[in-house]
Amino acid sequence: MPVMNINLFSITLRYGIDCMVVLPENLKKGEKLKCLWLYHGGSGDHTAWLYHTPLVELAEEKHFAAVLPNVHESCFVNMNIGDAFGTFVGKELPSVIWNMFACISGERQDNYIAGFSNGGYGCLHTALSYPQKFAGVGAFSAGDKADSDFSSPAKQKSRMLLFGEGDLHENDYGLTHLAGKLLTENVDKPRIFHACGGKDPWLMQNHILRDYFTAHPGFDYTYDEIPELGHEWKFWNEELKRFLDFLHW
């Protein structure tokens, strides 16, 4: 089964960067695969899903492609002081992959994003920023950074690099801010599957986000919680399978 590490030169970032592409075997001529874009957490990279989940087996069994970008510690956004990773994953990388792999569909209804922890926030940020490209999102352990505690010196530095100053509820780094803008627009909105472990230390932030979406029926929103699991691969592994079932793949 093809599992490829691709190093591409990004026009947006102005340097070379890696991503993984997973394809099932036995492709038919002219076939267009559904694609799952998988985002890593803050302390991982583009290989994390391959090491900790049966992604390769799932892609073969359910016959889909997977793309795993590496964005370092950027949270998949255009950093306040740093690089424009949000534009890279939401605009440039899909265009490159769809042109490079004729077997991967570029149609909105065939493209979905999922991620955990920082990547859970990131996949929601991408889906809400580029709703015309992605039909749905699976956000695991995915609180809004607008509800995070940045009081420690290390967190303050991280916030300045990533998001700058100001209330994140009032700018495009905030998930509810992006969602609120979409509610005023006549566009198709991504389906949202959101999940958190009951023992996750950031459960409260996930509940705040859950409560926002359940209060705004303009979104097709589903929430799942496993009480006995926390911020861990056992949880993310299970939720990846539940998300694929949610998509009927």
Backbone bond lengths (Angstrom), bond angles and torsions (degrees), N, CA, C in turn:
res aa  C-N    CA-C-N  psi(-1)  N-CA   C-N-CA  omega(-1)  CA-C   N-CA-C  phi
1 M - - - 1.471 - - 1.527 109.47 -
2 P 1.337 118.99 129.46 1.468 120.90 -176.41 1.536 113.10 -67.59
3 V 1.329 116.06 122.02 1.464 123.25 171.18 1.519 106.02 -129.12
4 M 1.303 117.22 110.55 1.461 121.65 -170.24 1.514 112.08 -118.72
5 N 1.319 116.05 135.39 1.463 121.13 168.65 1.523 107.89 -97.86
6 I 1.323 115.81 121.62 1.459 121.11 -176.09 1.513 109.27 -114.08
7 N 1.313 115.97 128.22 1.459 120.90 172.51 1.517 107.60 -105.55
8 L 1.328 116.36 117.35 1.460 119.98 -178.09 1.519 110.07 -123.06
9 F 1.316 115.42 151.50 1.463 119.44 175.82 1.514 108.08 -87.97
10 S 1.325 115.63 120.97 1.453 121.05 -179.45 1.523 110.74 -91.35
11 I 1.331 115.97 125.06 1.463 120.58 174.53 1.529 109.94 -66.34
12 T 1.340 115.94 -36.98 1.465 120.95 -179.23 1.516 111.71 -65.85
13 L 1.342 116.09 -46.98 1.461 120.80 -175.67 1.531 113.03 -86.46
14 R 1.330 115.85 -22.53 1.468 123.02 179.83 1.523 112.98 70.55
15 Y 1.325 117.09 27.30 1.461 121.65 172.25 1.524 109.40 -158.19
16 G 1.339 115.83 170.21 1.453 121.11 179.78 1.516 111.45 -78.18
17 I 1.326 116.99 144.06 1.451 121.65 -179.47 1.522 109.44 -147.59
18 D 1.332 116.30 151.39 1.463 121.99 -175.32 1.526 112.20 -94.62
19 C 1.319 114.87 152.04 1.461 121.76 164.64 1.530 107.51 -150.23
20 M 1.328 115.75 156.58 1.456 121.62 177.45 1.522 108.92 -104.04
21 V 1.322 116.11 143.85 1.461 122.11 174.16 1.520 108.30 -127.38
22 V 1.321 116.41 128.64 1.463 122.70 179.23 1.526 107.87 -116.75
23 L 1.335 116.20 129.64 1.456 121.71 178.57 1.526 109.65 -126.41
24 P 1.317 117.61 147.14 1.460 119.57 173.44 1.529 110.65 -76.88
25 E 1.296 116.06 163.49 1.459 120.46 176.43 1.530 109.92 -83.38
26 N 1.325 114.75 173.38 1.465 121.99 173.28 1.519 112.73 57.58
27 L 1.332 114.52 51.11 1.464 119.12 175.00 1.527 110.15 -75.56
28 K 1.315 114.99 141.63 1.454 120.12 176.99 1.527 109.68 -88.13
29 K 1.310 116.42 151.57 1.455 121.11 -179.69 1.522 110.00 -60.52
30 G 1.323 115.96 128.51 1.452 121.21 179.12 1.513 114.99 78.36
31 E 1.342 118.05 4.77 1.463 121.19 -177.52 1.525 111.51 -69.73
32 K 1.321 116.20 145.22 1.456 122.69 176.59 1.527 108.41 -118.27
33 L 1.327 116.53 113.78 1.460 122.00 -176.28 1.515 112.18 -84.76
34 K 1.321 115.69 144.67 1.452 120.21 164.31 1.528 108.18 -65.96
35 C 1.334 116.74 151.61 1.467 120.33 -175.19 1.526 111.10 -131.43
36 L 1.323 114.78 135.34 1.462 121.90 174.67 1.526 108.63 -113.04
37 W 1.335 115.32 120.39 1.464 122.04 177.84 1.526 107.16 -94.04
38 L 1.324 117.21 120.86 1.458 121.45 -172.69 1.526 110.78 -113.45
39 Y 1.348 115.88 123.50 1.461 122.52 -175.91 1.530 110.67 -102.56
40 H 1.316 116.14 137.75 1.464 122.29 -178.78 1.526 111.66 -86.67
41 G 1.331 116.06 170.77 1.460 122.03 178.29 1.508 112.53 -85.30
42 G 1.322 116.13 -178.76 1.456 121.35 -174.38 1.519 114.47 -65.44
43 S 1.323 117.30 -31.32 1.468 120.10 -177.16 1.520 112.82 -101.37
44 G 1.339 117.62 6.75 1.456 120.81 -177.43 1.511 112.46 -113.38
45 D 1.331 114.52 -165.38 1.455 120.65 176.46 1.525 108.88 -145.52
46 H 1.316 116.41 -166.44 1.465 121.76 -173.30 1.525 114.32 -69.29
47 T 1.319 118.03 -7.89 1.470 120.44 179.16 1.527 112.82 -93.72
48 A 1.331 118.02 -8.33 1.469 121.21 -169.69 1.526 112.58 -58.21
49 W 1.332 117.88 -46.34 1.463 120.19 -178.85 1.522 111.91 -62.19
50 L 1.326 117.32 -31.89 1.462 120.41 179.66 1.524 111.56 -70.75
51 Y 1.329 117.18 -36.76 1.465 121.21 -176.46 1.525 112.84 -78.13
52 H 1.324 117.95 -28.88 1.462 120.40 -168.67 1.525 115.13 -112.44
53 T 1.318 118.07 -6.68 1.461 120.75 -179.88 1.531 109.54 -134.95
54 P 1.328 117.50 162.04 1.471 120.81 174.81 1.526 111.55 -83.07
55 L 1.325 116.73 47.72 1.457 121.11 -175.06 1.528 111.71 -57.45
56 V 1.327 116.95 -44.46 1.462 120.38 -177.70 1.529 110.62 -60.78
57 E 1.324 115.82 -44.83 1.459 120.02 179.05 1.532 111.28 -64.74
58 L 1.345 116.75 -40.01 1.461 120.33 179.15 1.527 111.69 -65.59
59 A 1.333 116.67 -41.00 1.461 120.13 178.97 1.521 111.20 -64.08
60 E 1.321 116.47 -35.68 1.462 120.71 177.97 1.527 110.89 -71.92
61 E 1.321 116.01 -46.86 1.463 120.81 -177.81 1.530 112.09 -63.14
62 K 1.340 116.37 -44.47 1.467 120.69 -175.37 1.525 112.98 -98.20
63 H 1.327 116.28 -2.42 1.460 123.61 171.63 1.530 112.12 59.70
64 F 1.335 114.94 65.10 1.461 120.10 174.78 1.522 109.64 -139.13
65 A 1.308 116.34 164.26 1.460 122.42 174.72 1.522 109.38 -95.92
66 A 1.320 116.88 154.35 1.461 121.69 175.43 1.520 108.84 -133.74
67 V 1.330 115.84 139.49 1.464 121.86 176.58 1.515 107.72 -124.35
68 L 1.334 117.20 129.00 1.461 123.23 -174.63 1.530 109.37 -121.80
69 P 1.322 118.59 95.28 1.471 120.67 -179.28 1.532 112.44 -79.05
70 N 1.313 115.10 155.12 1.463 121.87 174.39 1.527 108.18 -108.83
71 V 1.343 116.57 124.69 1.466 119.00 179.71 1.527 111.65 -128.78
72 H 1.338 116.46 17.69 1.462 121.49 179.81 1.539 110.33 56.54
73 E 1.315 119.61 -131.30 1.465 121.77 -176.57 1.532 111.40 -108.18
74 S 1.323 116.48 39.30 1.462 121.36 -173.24 1.522 114.28 -90.64
75 C 1.326 118.55 -9.30 1.473 122.29 -173.60 1.522 112.32 62.30
76 F 1.337 117.32 17.41 1.461 122.51 176.59 1.528 112.46 64.71
77 V 1.340 118.10 30.70 1.458 121.71 179.11 1.528 109.71 -123.01
78 N 1.313 115.93 167.35 1.461 120.89 169.83 1.521 107.30 -75.45
79 M 1.314 116.38 108.67 1.456 121.24 -172.42 1.525 111.32 -67.97
80 N 1.329 115.78 146.17 1.460 120.75 175.28 1.522 110.55 -62.18
81 I 1.328 116.42 -45.63 1.472 122.33 174.19 1.522 106.30 -125.27
82 G 1.303 116.92 96.53 1.461 120.57 -175.34 1.513 110.21 152.75
83 D 1.318 115.50 -151.60 1.458 120.73 -170.84 1.532 112.68 -100.27
84 A 1.318 115.06 162.29 1.466 122.04 -175.28 1.530 110.37 -89.97
85 F 1.335 115.65 68.40 1.458 119.47 -178.44 1.525 112.49 -70.25
86 G 1.327 118.03 -27.84 1.452 120.09 177.28 1.521 111.70 -61.94
87 T 1.329 116.66 -44.84 1.458 121.01 176.39 1.520 110.97 -66.09
88 F 1.315 116.64 -37.22 1.469 120.79 179.96 1.527 111.16 -61.17
89 V 1.348 117.79 -52.27 1.474 119.59 -175.15 1.531 112.47 -78.19
90 G 1.320 117.61 -27.11 1.446 119.89 -176.19 1.515 114.51 -90.17
91 K 1.322 116.34 -24.13 1.460 119.97 -173.69 1.527 112.89 -125.60
92 E 1.344 116.64 -57.52 1.465 118.64 -172.98 1.526 113.05 -71.89
93 L 1.333 117.60 -50.68 1.460 119.88 -174.54 1.533 112.61 -61.71
94 P 1.347 120.14 -45.76 1.467 117.97 176.56 1.526 112.49 -56.44
95 S 1.321 117.48 -42.22 1.458 120.43 179.50 1.525 111.05 -61.34
96 V 1.340 116.76 -42.87 1.465 120.96 179.37 1.528 110.81 -64.07
97 I 1.328 116.80 -47.16 1.464 120.38 -177.49 1.521 111.18 -65.19
98 W 1.324 117.57 -43.58 1.468 119.98 -179.36 1.529 111.68 -64.80
99 N 1.324 116.93 -30.68 1.463 120.26 176.95 1.519 112.09 -80.44
100 M 1.305 117.49 -31.65 1.455 122.09 -177.82 1.527 112.03 -77.80
101 F 1.348 116.10 -36.19 1.459 121.09 -176.18 1.530 109.48 -118.50
102 A 1.323 115.55 100.60 1.464 119.87 -179.14 1.520 112.19 -64.86
103 C 1.341 117.34 -19.51 1.461 120.95 -178.56 1.529 112.96 -81.29
104 I 1.339 118.55 -8.73 1.465 121.78 179.69 1.520 109.06 -98.87
105 S 1.308 116.38 122.96 1.455 121.26 -177.98 1.528 111.46 -67.44
106 G 1.308 115.97 138.98 1.456 121.70 174.41 1.514 112.87 -99.72
107 E 1.339 116.45 6.03 1.453 120.58 -179.79 1.523 110.77 -76.03
108 R 1.313 116.00 141.78 1.466 121.15 -178.16 1.517 112.03 -54.14
109 Q 1.326 117.64 -45.42 1.458 121.17 -174.35 1.523 113.21 -67.28
110 D 1.342 117.20 -7.63 1.466 121.24 -179.55 1.522 112.88 -107.73
111 N 1.338 118.47 2.48 1.458 121.29 -175.06 1.525 111.56 -121.88
112 Y 1.347 114.18 127.15 1.467 122.25 -177.67 1.525 108.78 -135.72
113 I 1.336 116.53 154.01 1.465 121.86 -179.93 1.517 109.18 -121.93
114 A 1.326 116.91 144.87 1.464 121.50 170.70 1.520 108.73 -142.27
115 G 1.322 116.07 155.24 1.456 120.17 179.08 1.507 110.53 -167.06
116 F 1.335 115.66 164.26 1.460 120.75 179.98 1.524 110.70 -123.94
117 S 1.326 115.47 148.47 1.468 122.86 176.98 1.530 109.62 56.59
118 N 1.340 119.32 -123.85 1.463 119.53 177.95 1.525 111.55 -57.03
119 G 1.331 115.65 -33.94 1.459 119.63 176.71 1.514 112.95 -72.68
120 G 1.344 117.36 -23.03 1.458 121.06 173.38 1.514 110.86 -68.11
121 Y 1.335 115.36 -44.93 1.467 119.75 171.87 1.522 109.71 -61.40
122 G 1.336 116.00 -44.60 1.461 120.77 -176.04 1.516 113.71 -62.77
123 C 1.348 116.98 -40.48 1.467 117.90 -178.06 1.527 110.72 -70.07
124 L 1.332 117.54 -34.64 1.458 119.61 173.87 1.525 110.76 -65.20
125 H 1.328 116.18 -41.52 1.467 120.25 179.64 1.524 110.51 -61.14
126 T 1.333 117.07 -43.02 1.465 120.39 179.17 1.520 111.55 -66.34
127 A 1.339 116.64 -46.49 1.463 120.53 -177.43 1.528 111.66 -63.24
128 L 1.332 117.01 -38.17 1.467 120.71 179.68 1.529 111.87 -77.53
129 S 1.329 116.72 -23.77 1.462 120.93 178.19 1.526 112.04 -84.40
130 Y 1.343 116.83 -29.69 1.468 121.63 -177.57 1.530 110.09 -128.80
131 P 1.323 117.89 60.20 1.468 120.42 -176.89 1.524 113.26 -65.58
132 Q 1.329 116.73 -18.97 1.454 120.51 179.43 1.526 112.11 -76.61
133 K 1.337 117.51 -10.26 1.464 120.92 -177.40 1.519 113.81 -109.58
134 F 1.338 117.28 -25.41 1.461 120.71 -173.62 1.524 110.36 -126.35
135 A 1.332 115.74 127.40 1.464 120.47 -175.07 1.514 113.35 -83.57
136 G 1.327 117.56 -17.87 1.458 118.96 -177.85 1.510 112.05 -167.64
137 V 1.344 114.61 168.31 1.457 120.50 -173.87 1.524 109.55 -145.57
138 G 1.340 115.49 139.45 1.459 121.78 173.92 1.514 108.63 -114.26
139 A 1.326 117.46 103.50 1.463 122.86 -172.85 1.522 109.73 -106.57
140 F 1.325 116.74 112.30 1.464 122.41 -175.28 1.533 110.01 -108.44
141 S 1.329 117.03 127.32 1.479 121.92 -177.61 1.527 109.06 55.16
142 A 1.320 115.97 54.30 1.459 120.88 -163.90 1.523 112.80 -122.44
143 G 1.296 118.55 73.50 1.452 120.21 174.38 1.515 111.93 -75.57
144 D 1.326 115.53 164.01 1.461 121.63 176.08 1.527 108.24 -80.04
145 K 1.327 117.06 130.52 1.466 119.98 178.42 1.533 111.36 -61.56
146 A 1.318 117.34 -20.76 1.465 120.60 176.63 1.524 111.59 -64.96
147 D 1.339 117.37 -20.73 1.468 121.48 -179.56 1.529 112.58 -102.45
148 S 1.319 117.49 8.15 1.471 121.67 -178.03 1.523 111.71 -80.35
149 D 1.307 114.97 157.66 1.463 122.34 177.01 1.522 108.99 -93.28
150 F 1.331 117.12 113.27 1.458 122.27 -179.98 1.531 111.43 -110.70
151 S 1.332 117.39 29.18 1.460 120.68 -171.11 1.528 113.67 -75.99
152 S 1.320 119.38 -28.30 1.466 120.43 -178.29 1.526 110.10 -74.81
153 P 1.337 118.28 155.54 1.474 120.57 179.88 1.528 113.13 -56.93
154 A 1.344 117.01 -41.44 1.464 120.03 179.71 1.519 110.97 -64.66
155 K 1.333 116.65 -41.18 1.458 120.26 179.82 1.525 111.41 -69.56
156 Q 1.338 116.37 -34.99 1.462 120.02 177.51 1.529 110.80 -63.28
157 K 1.324 115.66 -40.66 1.474 119.71 178.24 1.525 110.12 -65.03
158 S 1.332 116.23 -44.03 1.454 120.71 179.18 1.522 110.78 -61.01
159 R 1.328 116.38 -44.38 1.470 120.52 179.37 1.523 110.86 -59.86
160 M 1.346 117.55 -43.78 1.456 120.30 -177.89 1.535 110.51 -63.58
161 L 1.335 116.32 -42.20 1.461 119.66 179.57 1.526 111.44 -65.24
162 L 1.330 116.46 -43.07 1.455 120.88 -174.71 1.530 112.99 -81.72
163 F 1.331 115.85 -49.97 1.461 120.13 -165.74 1.528 115.21 -121.04
164 G 1.316 118.59 -15.54 1.452 120.72 -176.94 1.522 112.20 74.91
165 E 1.311 116.14 -161.39 1.458 121.64 -178.91 1.527 110.53 -91.99
166 G 1.324 115.35 178.02 1.464 120.29 177.15 1.514 112.48 94.82
167 D 1.308 115.74 165.01 1.457 123.25 -179.53 1.526 109.27 -77.40
168 L 1.333 116.55 115.90 1.467 120.18 -177.73 1.527 111.99 -67.32
169 H 1.333 116.87 -17.51 1.457 119.01 174.58 1.529 111.71 -68.14
170 E 1.331 115.86 -15.03 1.458 120.55 -174.09 1.523 113.22 -112.39
171 N 1.336 117.83 10.24 1.464 119.06 176.88 1.532 110.04 -138.54
172 D 1.324 116.48 179.06 1.462 120.86 -171.50 1.518 114.46 -75.92
173 Y 1.327 119.20 1.92 1.465 120.52 169.29 1.527 110.81 -80.65
174 G 1.308 117.58 -20.33 1.455 121.70 -178.38 1.523 111.72 -85.51
175 L 1.330 116.87 129.70 1.462 120.85 -177.02 1.529 111.58 -66.23
176 T 1.324 116.63 -41.72 1.469 117.90 -179.60 1.526 111.00 -69.38
177 H 1.330 116.77 -29.47 1.469 119.52 175.45 1.529 109.92 -65.24
178 L 1.332 117.32 -46.31 1.460 120.76 178.03 1.522 111.06 -62.36
179 A 1.336 115.61 -43.85 1.460 119.77 179.87 1.529 110.93 -62.15
180 G 1.327 117.18 -41.56 1.453 120.99 178.69 1.516 112.32 -61.48
181 K 1.323 117.47 -38.18 1.456 120.97 177.10 1.527 111.03 -64.51
182 L 1.342 116.56 -39.91 1.463 120.14 -179.99 1.524 111.58 -64.99
183 L 1.328 116.20 -34.22 1.460 119.77 -179.79 1.525 112.49 -63.19
184 T 1.326 116.46 -22.56 1.467 120.35 179.82 1.522 111.97 -92.22
185 E 1.334 117.91 -3.13 1.464 121.49 -175.54 1.526 110.62 -109.84
186 N 1.295 116.30 147.65 1.461 122.34 178.36 1.525 109.26 -88.60
187 V 1.338 115.54 70.59 1.466 121.80 179.85 1.521 108.64 -133.05
188 D 1.338 115.88 155.97 1.456 119.96 173.21 1.518 108.97 -68.08
189 K 1.294 116.43 133.02 1.466 121.73 -177.81 1.523 109.95 -101.82
190 P 1.323 117.99 143.59 1.471 119.65 -179.84 1.523 111.75 -67.62
191 R 1.327 116.42 141.24 1.453 120.77 170.71 1.530 107.79 -68.07
192 I 1.318 116.97 141.16 1.468 120.91 -175.74 1.518 110.51 -121.35
193 F 1.335 115.05 122.63 1.460 122.61 171.02 1.527 106.39 -112.67
194 H 1.322 116.88 113.68 1.461 122.71 -173.50 1.518 108.42 -119.38
195 A 1.321 117.67 134.54 1.461 120.61 -176.91 1.521 110.62 -143.27
196 C 1.331 115.62 148.09 1.461 120.79 175.81 1.522 109.35 -149.31
197 G 1.326 116.61 146.72 1.450 121.14 175.79 1.520 111.13 -76.24
198 G 1.327 116.20 142.69 1.459 120.28 -179.01 1.510 113.96 -64.51
199 K 1.348 117.83 -19.86 1.457 122.06 178.85 1.529 112.02 -105.41
200 D 1.315 116.55 14.07 1.462 120.85 178.32 1.529 108.99 -69.36
201 P 1.349 118.37 132.05 1.469 120.04 179.41 1.526 113.54 -64.71
202 W 1.336 117.50 -16.27 1.461 121.30 178.28 1.534 110.66 -108.45
203 L 1.328 116.00 29.25 1.456 120.41 -179.70 1.529 111.47 -60.45
204 M 1.335 117.42 -39.34 1.459 120.05 -177.97 1.524 111.37 -60.03
205 Q 1.357 116.79 -42.65 1.466 119.68 179.05 1.524 111.04 -63.58
206 N 1.338 116.45 -35.44 1.461 120.00 177.62 1.523 110.92 -68.70
207 H 1.331 117.02 -36.48 1.454 120.15 178.18 1.532 111.29 -67.67
208 I 1.325 117.08 -35.86 1.464 120.10 176.66 1.526 110.07 -60.87
209 L 1.349 115.25 -43.98 1.463 119.91 179.25 1.524 110.67 -67.45
210 R 1.333 116.57 -41.93 1.471 120.81 176.29 1.531 110.71 -56.78
211 D 1.323 115.99 -46.41 1.462 119.92 -176.92 1.528 111.53 -64.76
212 Y 1.328 116.90 -33.18 1.464 119.14 177.21 1.526 110.63 -63.92
213 F 1.324 116.54 -50.07 1.464 119.35 -175.26 1.527 112.31 -70.08
214 T 1.309 117.93 -35.40 1.465 119.19 177.85 1.531 111.19 -69.14
215 A 1.327 116.54 -22.50 1.465 120.59 177.75 1.524 112.55 -85.67
216 H 1.343 116.95 -6.56 1.458 121.07 -178.51 1.524 108.91 -125.41
217 P 1.320 117.50 89.63 1.468 121.38 -174.40 1.526 114.77 -69.50
218 G 1.305 118.01 3.09 1.457 119.66 175.00 1.514 113.13 -68.07
219 F 1.343 117.01 -12.78 1.456 121.78 178.26 1.528 110.52 -107.19
220 D 1.331 115.73 143.67 1.465 121.92 170.05 1.528 105.97 -83.44
221 Y 1.327 116.43 98.55 1.463 121.91 -168.48 1.526 110.75 -124.39
222 T 1.340 115.31 133.37 1.465 122.51 176.59 1.520 109.33 -129.09
223 Y 1.333 116.20 133.43 1.464 120.60 178.49 1.523 109.66 -117.08
224 D 1.347 115.52 138.60 1.463 121.61 178.78 1.526 108.78 -132.33
225 E 1.324 116.84 140.30 1.461 121.50 179.52 1.523 109.68 -139.57
226 I 1.327 116.51 133.63 1.464 121.79 176.76 1.527 106.61 -110.17
227 P 1.335 118.63 105.70 1.469 122.03 -169.31 1.517 114.86 -57.70
228 E 1.327 118.01 -35.18 1.462 120.27 -171.80 1.525 114.10 -88.26
229 L 1.337 118.71 -1.48 1.460 121.00 -177.07 1.523 111.15 -113.25
230 G 1.349 115.08 158.32 1.457 120.61 -177.40 1.514 112.80 -121.07
231 H 1.318 115.19 -143.17 1.465 122.96 -178.09 1.528 106.92 -88.06
232 E 1.313 117.08 80.63 1.471 120.72 -167.15 1.522 110.81 -155.95
233 W 1.337 113.85 161.03 1.456 119.43 -177.30 1.520 112.79 -66.47
234 K 1.297 119.40 -30.04 1.462 120.36 177.01 1.522 109.97 -58.12
235 F 1.310 116.05 -39.31 1.464 120.97 178.40 1.529 111.28 -71.02
236 W 1.334 117.85 -50.23 1.459 121.08 -176.61 1.526 111.28 -64.21
237 N 1.325 116.22 -34.75 1.456 120.44 176.99 1.529 110.51 -61.95
238 E 1.312 116.14 -46.50 1.460 120.67 179.87 1.521 111.32 -65.88
239 E 1.323 117.03 -40.55 1.458 119.40 -177.50 1.534 112.12 -71.29
240 L 1.318 117.90 -28.93 1.465 119.76 174.23 1.528 109.36 -60.40
241 K 1.329 117.11 -44.84 1.463 120.56 179.03 1.526 110.80 -65.27
242 R 1.334 117.25 -40.86 1.468 120.53 179.33 1.522 111.23 -65.88
243 F 1.331 116.41 -36.16 1.460 119.62 178.33 1.526 110.82 -65.94
244 L 1.325 117.13 -42.28 1.470 120.44 177.98 1.533 110.40 -63.21
245 D 1.326 116.73 -38.04 1.472 119.85 175.21 1.536 110.28 -65.14
246 F 1.324 116.08 -39.53 1.461 121.93 178.42 1.541 110.74 -58.72
247 L 1.341 115.16 -36.09 1.465 120.94 179.40 1.522 112.57 -81.89
248 H 1.349 116.27 -8.91 1.475 122.32 -176.10 1.527 111.14 62.45
249 W 1.320 116.22 37.30 1.456 120.76 175.12 1.521 109.87 -85.86
